[in-house]
């Protein structure tokens, strides 16, 4: 079974949404994987996702309302096979905690699954309007489809 971790800054917008989307896609294709999310900061530990993210997910029939933010820790390298980060800052923060090359090989910018080697970031919708949250959903939905299909093939 694959263990997947999604990571953003505060674990209240992008990474819980990615967790919820991938969880739903896995359920739809009967894929047995473990999915979690975390933030690189400690700003929102134990808080539920941002209400705008929850509402956006709900519009797509995905419930992330019960998730709670946590901070990325070094032991996550032991628990997860793949760690998908939302932007280059998250990437740098997660890589800085890597203990070795094996740890580093687990970390990938999530949009590289859609746009290989582009190193594009999922924009943080926190300070944007409703359309920003929908744009993030579309980006993550595409990436999570590719991730789920690639796991299913293996």
Residue, then its C-alpha position, 0 to 999 in steps of 0.5 A: x500500500x502506498x502512503x502519500x503526504x500532501x504539504x503546504x504552508x499552514x495545512x488549512x487550504x491547499x494540502x487538506x484539499x489535495x488530501x481530500x481530492x486524492x482520497x475521493x479519487x482513490x475511493x472511486x477506483x477502489x485504490x488502497x492508499x493512505x493519504x495525509x496532509x501537513x504544513x511546514x509551519x506551526x501557525x494552524x496546528x489542530x485547526x480545521x481547514x479554512x472555511x472557504x476551502x471546506x466550502x469549495x471542496x463541498x461544492x465538488x462533493x468532497x468533505x474535508x471539514x473534519x481534517x485538522x492541521x499538523x506540522x510536517x516532522x522528520x518522521x514523516x519521511x519514515x511513514x510516507x512513500x511520496x511527499x507532494x508539496x505545493x510550492x518551491x518554499x514548501x519544497x525547500x522547507x521539507x528538503x531542509x529536514x531530509x536526512x539523506x538522499x532517500x528522503x529527498x527522493x520522496x519529495x516532489x512539487x505536485x504540479x510536476x505531475x501535470x506539467x513535468x519539470x516545470x516546477x510550477x507552484x499551486x498558488x496559495x488562495x488564502x488572500x484571494x477570492x472565491x475564484x482563487x479557491x476554485x482555480x486551486x481545486x482545478x489544479x489539484x484535481x488534475x494532479x491527483x487524477x494523474x497520481x491516482x492513475x499512476x498508483x493504480x497502474x503500479 
